[in-house]
Amino acid sequence: MDHSAHQHAEHAGHRPPATWAAAAQATLHCLTGCAIGEVLGMVIGTALGLHGVATVALAVALAFVFGYALTMRGVLKAGVPFRAALKVALAADTVSIAVMEILDNLVMVTVPGAMDAGLGDGLFWGALAFSLVVAFVLTTPVNKWMIGRGKGHAVVHQYHH
C-alpha cells in the first residue's frame, strides 16, 4: 500500500461518513448559529435604521460569532481548552458560514424592498426566511464535499462522542 493510500485508510475510520444526511446535519448546525446571528443583526440594524450595508455587516459578524460559539460549546464540553476549541470551530465552520452568509445576504439585498422593510413587515421576515432556506440548500453540497475530505464538520466529529 502506498503512503497516501495508507494515510487515507488510517484516517478514514476517524471521519464521519460523507453522506447527504451528515452534510445536512452539519449544515443545519451551522445554519442555527448563522440564523441566530443573522436574525439578530437584521433586527438590530433595521430597528436602529442602519444603512443596508451596515445592517448586512452586523448580521454577518453576528452570524460568525454565534456559529463559532455553538460549535465551541460542544467542543468545550468535551474538555478541550478554549484556544484549541476556537481553532476547531474556525476549521469546522468558516467555509460553511461564509458560503451561507454570501447566499443569504445576496438574497436579502436582491429581494426588492426587503432591506427597507420594517420589523413588522411580512416582506422582511419572508425574505429572511427564504434567504436561510436558500443558504441551507446550497451549502449542504459544500459541506458534503468538505466532510468527504476530512474538512469542515469532519474535524468536530471526534468531539461528539
SEGU-864316 format. One line per field, with one value per residue: residue number from 1; residue in three letters; x, y, z of N, C-alpha, C, O in turn. Coordinates in nm, 3 decimals. Layout:
n [NUM_...]
res [ALA_...]
nX [X_...]
nY [Y_...]
nZ [Z_...]
caX [X_...]
caY [Y_...]
caZ [Z_...]
cX [X_...]
cY [Y_...]
cZ [Z_...]
oX [X_...]
oY [Y_...]
oZ [Z_...]
***
This chain:
n [1_2_3_4_5_6_7_8_9_10_11_12_13_14_15_16_17_18_19_20_21_22_23_24_25_26_27_28_29_30_31_32_33_34_35_36_37_38_39_40_41_42_43_44_45_46_47_48_49_50_51_52_53_54_55_56_57_58_59_60_61_62_63_64_65_66_67_68_69_70_71_72_73_74_75_76_77_78_79_80_81_82_83_84_85_86_87_88_89_90_91_92_93_94_95_96_97_98_99_100_101_102_103_104_105_106_107_108_109_110_111_112_113_114_115_116_117_118_119_120_121_122_123_124_125_126_127_128_129_130_131_132_133_134_135_136_137_138_139_140_141_142_143_144_145_146_147_148_149_150_151_152_153_154_155_156_157_158_159_160_161]
res [MET_ASP_HIS_SER_ALA_HIS_GLN_HIS_ALA_GLU_HIS_ALA_GLY_HIS_ARG_PRO_PRO_ALA_THR_TRP_ALA_ALA_ALA_ALA_GLN_ALA_THR_LEU_HIS_CYS_LEU_THR_GLY_CYS_ALA_ILE_GLY_GLU_VAL_LEU_GLY_MET_VAL_ILE_GLY_THR_ALA_LEU_GLY_LEU_HIS_GLY_VAL_ALA_THR_VAL_ALA_LEU_ALA_VAL_ALA_LEU_ALA_PHE_VAL_PHE_GLY_TYR_ALA_LEU_THR_MET_ARG_GLY_VAL_LEU_LYS_ALA_GLY_VAL_PRO_PHE_ARG_ALA_ALA_LEU_LYS_VAL_ALA_LEU_ALA_ALA_ASP_THR_VAL_SER_ILE_ALA_VAL_MET_GLU_ILE_LEU_ASP_ASN_LEU_VAL_MET_VAL_THR_VAL_PRO_GLY_ALA_MET_ASP_ALA_GLY_LEU_GLY_ASP_GLY_LEU_PHE_TRP_GLY_ALA_LEU_ALA_PHE_SER_LEU_VAL_VAL_ALA_PHE_VAL_LEU_THR_THR_PRO_VAL_ASN_LYS_TRP_MET_ILE_GLY_ARG_GLY_LYS_GLY_HIS_ALA_VAL_VAL_HIS_GLN_TYR_HIS_HIS]
nX [0.085_0.067_0.197_0.006_-0.236_-0.231_-0.240_-0.493_-0.658_-0.597_-0.695_-0.955_-1.132_-1.174_-1.326_-1.647_-1.909_-1.940_-2.214_-2.535_-2.708_-2.534_-2.412_-2.632_-2.699_-2.467_-2.485_-2.727_-2.657_-2.462_-2.628_-2.803_-2.654_-2.580_-2.833_-2.931_-2.747_-2.775_-3.052_-3.064_-2.878_-3.003_-3.243_-3.151_-3.007_-3.213_-3.398_-3.247_-3.231_-3.017_-2.802_-2.833_-2.591_-2.448_-2.620_-2.613_-2.340_-2.329_-2.505_-2.365_-2.128_-2.231_-2.344_-2.117_-2.002_-2.202_-2.224_-1.964_-1.960_-2.160_-2.048_-1.812_-1.917_-1.998_-1.749_-1.595_-1.737_-1.648_-1.413_-1.200_-0.946_-1.000_-0.860_-0.780_-1.032_-1.142_-0.982_-1.066_-1.335_-1.304_-1.182_-1.381_-1.614_-1.577_-1.575_-1.831_-2.003_-1.927_-2.009_-2.285_-2.346_-2.282_-2.472_-2.727_-2.732_-2.707_-2.953_-3.119_-3.048_-3.122_-3.393_-3.655_-3.712_-3.679_-3.466_-3.536_-3.771_-3.973_-3.955_-4.206_-4.307_-4.418_-4.274_-4.004_-3.957_-4.034_-3.852_-3.616_-3.650_-3.670_-3.415_-3.253_-3.336_-3.251_-2.975_-2.928_-2.997_-2.812_-2.567_-2.539_-2.437_-2.174_-2.081_-2.100_-1.906_-1.678_-1.676_-1.630_-1.365_-1.242_-1.257_-1.406_-1.700_-1.615_-1.389_-1.488_-1.623_-1.495_-1.526_-1.784_-1.855]
nY [-0.117_0.216_0.525_0.741_0.606_0.446_0.643_0.746_0.523_0.484_0.716_0.717_0.584_0.765_0.965_1.114_0.963_1.073_1.142_1.245_1.292_1.339_1.569_1.740_1.754_1.878_2.119_2.218_2.255_2.459_2.648_2.708_2.862_3.065_3.164_3.265_3.476_3.616_3.687_3.836_4.041_4.157_4.241_4.420_4.606_4.697_4.798_5.005_5.165_5.149_5.182_4.974_4.835_4.851_4.711_4.456_4.399_4.389_4.174_3.966_3.958_3.888_3.642_3.483_3.495_3.370_3.125_3.012_3.007_2.819_2.582_2.576_2.547_2.275_2.151_2.251_2.134_1.877_1.887_2.020_2.266_2.626_2.780_2.580_2.479_2.698_2.699_2.458_2.521_2.731_2.592_2.408_2.554_2.789_2.799_2.697_2.880_3.117_3.066_3.038_3.295_3.460_3.370_3.402_3.675_3.780_3.707_3.860_4.126_4.131_4.083_4.280_4.563_4.431_4.491_4.741_4.708_4.713_4.580_4.487_4.409_4.173_4.117_4.156_3.946_3.725_3.732_3.701_3.445_3.294_3.345_3.206_2.943_2.910_2.937_2.708_2.495_2.531_2.523_2.273_2.076_2.172_2.129_1.849_1.779_1.881_1.732_1.479_1.502_1.517_1.763_2.074_2.010_1.758_1.773_1.826_1.606_1.407_1.505_1.473_1.248]
nZ [0.000_-0.094_0.046_0.054_0.019_0.245_0.446_0.392_0.444_0.711_0.836_0.760_0.929_1.130_1.037_0.989_0.795_0.458_0.392_0.257_0.464_0.682_0.587_0.570_0.840_0.945_0.807_0.903_1.168_1.144_1.024_1.228_1.416_1.239_1.166_1.409_1.457_1.216_1.209_1.447_1.384_1.157_1.274_1.475_1.314_1.142_1.330_1.438_1.222_1.049_0.762_0.472_0.408_0.648_0.815_0.698_0.737_1.018_1.063_0.937_1.088_1.341_1.276_1.228_1.485_1.650_1.515_1.543_1.823_1.892_1.796_1.946_2.200_2.221_2.178_2.388_2.598_2.570_2.696_2.585_2.577_2.574_2.369_2.187_2.125_1.994_1.764_1.650_1.598_1.414_1.202_1.146_1.079_0.923_0.630_0.571_0.708_0.577_0.310_0.353_0.449_0.233_0.049_0.185_0.241_-0.013_-0.119_0.051_-0.018_-0.283_-0.301_-0.380_-0.184_0.061_0.238_0.318_0.444_0.736_1.077_1.138_0.902_0.671_0.441_0.509_0.700_0.549_0.332_0.475_0.590_0.354_0.251_0.430_0.385_0.118_0.163_0.323_0.145_-0.066_0.063_0.175_-0.016_-0.031_0.228_0.232_0.047_0.177_0.420_0.317_0.256_0.494_0.612_0.736_0.913_0.971_1.128_1.376_1.449_1.610_1.867_1.938_2.074]
caX [0.000_0.149_0.182_-0.119_-0.346_-0.223_-0.291_-0.638_-0.720_-0.575_-0.778_-1.095_-1.212_-1.195_-1.413_-1.788_-1.934_-1.979_-2.348_-2.619_-2.763_-2.428_-2.395_-2.750_-2.687_-2.362_-2.537_-2.829_-2.584_-2.408_-2.738_-2.861_-2.575_-2.593_-2.967_-2.940_-2.671_-2.834_-3.177_-3.031_-2.817_-3.105_-3.337_-3.083_-2.981_-3.340_-3.454_-3.168_-3.236_-2.885_-2.796_-2.833_-2.456_-2.414_-2.704_-2.557_-2.212_-2.362_-2.564_-2.257_-2.040_-2.301_-2.359_-1.990_-1.986_-2.291_-2.188_-1.847_-1.994_-2.233_-1.952_-1.721_-1.989_-1.986_-1.609_-1.555_-1.799_-1.566_-1.293_-1.094_-0.918_-1.063_-0.783_-0.790_-1.172_-1.158_-0.919_-1.156_-1.452_-1.262_-1.161_-1.506_-1.728_-1.551_-1.622_-1.976_-2.066_-1.901_-2.098_-2.421_-2.360_-2.286_-2.600_-2.848_-2.730_-2.735_-3.099_-3.179_-3.028_-3.182_-3.540_-3.694_-3.773_-3.657_-3.375_-3.602_-3.894_-3.963_-3.965_-4.346_-4.343_-4.405_-4.170_-3.876_-3.946_-4.043_-3.725_-3.515_-3.673_-3.634_-3.269_-3.195_-3.364_-3.157_-2.842_-2.923_-3.000_-2.691_-2.447_-2.533_-2.339_-2.040_-2.045_-2.080_-1.775_-1.574_-1.674_-1.566_-1.221_-1.193_-1.256_-1.534_-1.753_-1.543_-1.290_-1.560_-1.683_-1.431_-1.567_-1.928_-1.876]
caY [0.000_0.337_0.610_0.818_0.512_0.408_0.756_0.755_0.412_0.505_0.825_0.701_0.542_0.878_1.063_1.078_0.933_1.190_1.117_1.365_1.315_1.402_1.705_1.819_1.778_1.979_2.246_2.264_2.303_2.591_2.738_2.752_2.976_3.173_3.224_3.347_3.598_3.686_3.749_3.940_4.152_4.223_4.308_4.536_4.704_4.754_4.877_5.127_5.241_5.149_5.163_4.833_4.779_4.837_4.604_4.330_4.377_4.348_4.040_3.872_3.946_3.812_3.504_3.414_3.483_3.267_2.997_2.960_2.984_2.693_2.472_2.576_2.498_2.130_2.112_2.282_2.032_1.756_1.907_2.083_2.402_2.732_2.815_2.466_2.474_2.804_2.651_2.357_2.591_2.803_2.492_2.338_2.635_2.911_2.790_2.681_3.008_3.214_3.036_3.073_3.440_3.515_3.335_3.461_3.821_3.807_3.701_3.974_4.252_4.127_4.085_4.422_4.620_4.351_4.560_4.863_4.672_4.722_4.454_4.444_4.384_4.034_4.108_4.141_3.812_3.627_3.733_3.647_3.301_3.241_3.352_3.098_2.818_2.907_2.911_2.568_2.407_2.544_2.497_2.130_2.006_2.219_2.055_1.708_1.773_1.903_1.617_1.370_1.527_1.531_1.906_2.125_1.947_1.633_1.798_1.833_1.475_1.334_1.562_1.449_1.116]
caZ [0.000_-0.096_0.165_0.054_0.039_0.385_0.525_0.372_0.515_0.854_0.886_0.718_1.043_1.219_0.971_0.973_0.654_0.378_0.340_0.250_0.599_0.762_0.534_0.610_0.984_0.962_0.755_0.997_1.285_1.107_0.996_1.355_1.462_1.140_1.172_1.531_1.431_1.101_1.251_1.545_1.311_1.074_1.364_1.535_1.208_1.097_1.441_1.453_1.098_0.985_0.617_0.434_0.416_0.790_0.867_0.647_0.805_1.154_1.056_0.903_1.205_1.445_1.228_1.256_1.631_1.702_1.453_1.613_1.964_1.905_1.779_2.061_2.317_2.222_2.189_2.526_2.683_2.556_2.776_2.506_2.623_2.495_2.249_2.095_2.081_1.895_1.640_1.594_1.545_1.293_1.096_1.116_1.036_0.844_0.491_0.572_0.744_0.470_0.197_0.394_0.460_0.097_-0.012_0.244_0.225_-0.154_-0.132_0.120_-0.090_-0.416_-0.293_-0.379_-0.065_0.183_0.330_0.364_0.514_0.881_1.150_1.138_0.762_0.629_0.339_0.578_0.758_0.440_0.260_0.565_0.596_0.222_0.237_0.511_0.313_0.006_0.219_0.365_0.028_-0.147_0.143_0.206_-0.101_0.007_0.350_0.196_-0.019_0.279_0.511_0.243_0.251_0.631_0.646_0.784_1.034_0.999_1.234_1.503_1.471_1.720_1.996_1.957_2.135]
cX [0.090_0.112_0.048_-0.239_-0.349_-0.279_-0.442_-0.708_-0.710_-0.670_-0.925_-1.184_-1.244_-1.288_-1.557_-1.811_-1.982_-2.112_-2.424_-2.678_-2.659_-2.408_-2.511_-2.743_-2.582_-2.413_-2.642_-2.763_-2.529_-2.520_-2.802_-2.787_-2.586_-2.728_-2.983_-2.870_-2.731_-2.962_-3.150_-2.971_-2.916_-3.204_-3.274_-3.060_-3.106_-3.400_-3.380_-3.169_-3.101_-2.899_-2.789_-2.697_-2.416_-2.494_-2.650_-2.425_-2.234_-2.415_-2.457_-2.166_-2.105_-2.323_-2.232_-1.973_-2.074_-2.261_-2.069_-1.880_-2.068_-2.140_-1.861_-1.790_-1.975_-1.843_-1.557_-1.613_-1.718_-1.434_-1.176_-1.071_-0.971_-0.989_-0.792_-0.932_-1.200_-1.098_-1.006_-1.276_-1.418_-1.246_-1.292_-1.607_-1.699_-1.606_-1.773_-2.047_-2.046_-1.993_-2.241_-2.443_-2.364_-2.423_-2.718_-2.848_-2.752_-2.885_-3.162_-3.163_-3.090_-3.334_-3.583_-3.766_-3.743_-3.570_-3.437_-3.729_-3.871_-3.981_-4.108_-4.394_-4.317_-4.298_-4.032_-3.858_-3.953_-3.912_-3.615_-3.529_-3.631_-3.482_-3.201_-3.220_-3.269_-3.016_-2.827_-2.910_-2.867_-2.562_-2.432_-2.435_-2.194_-1.993_-2.022_-1.942_-1.663_-1.564_-1.604_-1.416_-1.162_-1.185_-1.392_-1.577_-1.690_-1.443_-1.356_-1.610_-1.625_-1.473_-1.713_-1.956_-1.870]
cY [0.124_0.427_0.683_0.726_0.467_0.519_0.764_0.644_0.432_0.609_0.809_0.661_0.654_0.982_1.018_1.045_1.059_1.161_1.249_1.397_1.384_1.547_1.794_1.851_1.885_2.116_2.303_2.319_2.444_2.692_2.789_2.873_3.094_3.243_3.311_3.481_3.683_3.759_3.862_4.063_4.229_4.300_4.433_4.645_4.774_4.844_5.008_5.215_5.250_5.133_5.014_4.766_4.755_4.724_4.468_4.298_4.329_4.205_3.935_3.850_3.862_3.667_3.424_3.393_3.370_3.130_2.933_2.925_2.852_2.573_2.463_2.521_2.346_2.082_2.139_2.179_1.902_1.771_1.968_2.224_2.506_2.759_2.704_2.455_2.581_2.762_2.547_2.425_2.666_2.706_2.430_2.426_2.748_2.904_2.781_2.812_3.111_3.191_3.075_3.223_3.507_3.492_3.408_3.612_3.862_3.804_3.825_4.105_4.250_4.120_4.232_4.462_4.547_4.425_4.688_4.835_4.679_4.585_4.401_4.406_4.238_4.014_4.084_3.997_3.704_3.617_3.671_3.495_3.235_3.240_3.241_2.961_2.803_2.873_2.765_2.476_2.412_2.519_2.348_2.056_2.047_2.142_1.908_1.690_1.787_1.785_1.499_1.383_1.547_1.674_1.946_2.054_1.811_1.653_1.805_1.695_1.402_1.384_1.535_1.314_1.124]
cZ [0.000_0.022_0.167_0.075_0.185_0.474_0.515_0.452_0.666_0.911_0.851_0.834_1.139_1.161_0.977_0.825_0.581_0.310_0.330_0.386_0.688_0.718_0.576_0.759_1.013_0.918_0.849_1.123_1.258_1.088_1.124_1.408_1.369_1.152_1.296_1.506_1.321_1.142_1.350_1.476_1.227_1.162_1.423_1.430_1.160_1.205_1.460_1.328_1.028_0.834_0.588_0.448_0.562_0.854_0.824_0.719_0.949_1.155_1.026_1.024_1.314_1.404_1.255_1.405_1.685_1.642_1.522_1.758_1.983_1.889_1.900_2.186_2.330_2.241_2.330_2.624_2.681_2.631_2.703_2.559_2.524_2.363_2.144_2.040_1.976_1.761_1.571_1.529_1.416_1.176_1.051_1.043_0.938_0.703_0.486_0.604_0.634_0.351_0.232_0.396_0.323_0.036_0.052_0.234_0.081_-0.179_-0.070_0.041_-0.230_-0.414_-0.281_-0.251_0.066_0.284_0.385_0.443_0.665_0.946_1.155_0.999_0.727_0.523_0.402_0.625_0.651_0.363_0.345_0.575_0.465_0.205_0.315_0.447_0.195_0.055_0.260_0.243_-0.050_-0.069_0.175_0.115_-0.070_0.130_0.321_0.134_0.086_0.376_0.444_0.234_0.391_0.678_0.702_0.910_1.063_1.112_1.372_1.545_1.592_1.858_2.029_2.022_2.284]
oX [0.179_0.010_-0.018_-0.334_-0.457_-0.356_-0.511_-0.807_-0.803_-0.720_-1.011_-1.300_-1.334_-1.324_-1.587_-1.739_-2.055_-2.121_-2.383_-2.697_-2.693_-2.389_-2.491_-2.777_-2.605_-2.386_-2.646_-2.809_-2.548_-2.510_-2.850_-2.849_-2.599_-2.736_-3.042_-2.927_-2.738_-2.979_-3.207_-3.008_-2.915_-3.244_-3.334_-3.089_-3.107_-3.448_-3.440_-3.114_-3.074_-2.997_-2.744_-2.688_-2.358_-2.442_-2.643_-2.402_-2.165_-2.376_-2.458_-2.131_-2.041_-2.321_-2.239_-1.933_-2.025_-2.272_-2.072_-1.833_-2.041_-2.152_-1.836_-1.726_-1.945_-1.819_-1.482_-1.547_-1.720_-1.351_-1.064_-1.167_-0.986_-1.052_-0.809_-0.951_-1.272_-1.158_-1.020_-1.315_-1.495_-1.290_-1.312_-1.678_-1.793_-1.676_-1.837_-2.141_-2.140_-2.049_-2.311_-2.546_-2.442_-2.483_-2.800_-2.955_-2.810_-2.939_-3.248_-3.256_-3.109_-3.397_-3.549_-3.868_-3.779_-3.599_-3.393_-3.788_-3.761_-4.016_-4.129_-4.512_-4.208_-4.237_-3.954_-3.757_-3.885_-3.866_-3.530_-3.429_-3.565_-3.426_-3.099_-3.135_-3.212_-2.947_-2.723_-2.822_-2.817_-2.457_-2.321_-2.355_-2.102_-1.879_-1.933_-1.870_-1.565_-1.453_-1.526_-1.346_-1.047_-1.114_-1.482_-1.498_-1.711_-1.415_-1.288_-1.637_-1.699_-1.457_-1.760_-2.071_-1.885]
oY [0.136_0.407_0.688_0.764_0.452_0.493_0.785_0.670_0.401_0.593_0.878_0.700_0.640_1.078_0.899_1.096_1.140_1.157_1.351_1.513_1.476_1.636_1.910_1.962_1.974_2.217_2.424_2.419_2.535_2.807_2.903_2.974_3.208_3.366_3.419_3.586_3.805_3.877_3.971_4.177_4.353_4.412_4.540_4.762_4.895_4.953_5.110_5.325_5.347_5.076_4.937_4.652_4.652_4.649_4.375_4.184_4.238_4.124_3.827_3.737_3.774_3.578_3.309_3.285_3.285_3.029_2.815_2.823_2.779_2.475_2.354_2.456_2.295_1.985_2.058_2.142_1.826_1.680_1.969_2.296_2.479_2.761_2.732_2.424_2.557_2.787_2.547_2.390_2.664_2.734_2.402_2.378_2.799_2.995_2.851_2.851_3.184_3.287_3.137_3.273_3.600_3.583_3.467_3.673_3.968_3.890_3.889_4.185_4.356_4.148_4.299_4.404_4.597_4.422_4.738_4.925_4.653_4.487_4.281_4.373_4.185_3.908_4.002_3.933_3.602_3.507_3.598_3.423_3.131_3.144_3.187_2.873_2.696_2.791_2.705_2.389_2.309_2.496_2.303_1.977_1.966_2.096_1.847_1.596_1.712_1.743_1.428_1.285_1.589_1.704_1.863_2.039_1.756_1.558_1.792_1.671_1.342_1.312_1.571_1.271_1.022]
oZ [0.084_0.088_0.271_0.143_0.242_0.566_0.615_0.520_0.740_1.022_0.907_0.838_1.221_1.229_0.970_0.740_0.637_0.187_0.386_0.421_0.762_0.800_0.612_0.801_1.094_0.983_0.873_1.178_1.338_1.130_1.129_1.442_1.413_1.148_1.289_1.532_1.331_1.113_1.337_1.507_1.225_1.128_1.423_1.454_1.139_1.175_1.494_1.328_0.957_0.785_0.672_0.494_0.595_0.937_0.905_0.757_0.995_1.240_1.085_1.056_1.371_1.489_1.299_1.448_1.759_1.711_1.556_1.810_2.078_1.962_1.951_2.268_2.437_2.313_2.386_2.721_2.777_2.630_2.754_2.584_2.404_2.257_2.025_1.922_1.880_1.656_1.448_1.418_1.320_1.065_0.933_0.955_0.876_0.660_0.407_0.535_0.600_0.296_0.152_0.350_0.301_-0.022_-0.018_0.221_0.055_-0.249_-0.131_0.035_-0.290_-0.516_-0.183_-0.214_0.172_0.404_0.489_0.501_0.713_0.880_1.172_0.981_0.749_0.516_0.354_0.595_0.662_0.332_0.294_0.570_0.466_0.151_0.270_0.455_0.174_-0.005_0.233_0.239_-0.094_-0.130_0.201_0.166_-0.082_0.135_0.381_0.168_0.082_0.409_0.509_0.208_0.405_0.774_0.714_1.003_1.171_1.186_1.474_1.663_1.669_1.956_2.137_2.025_2.352]
***
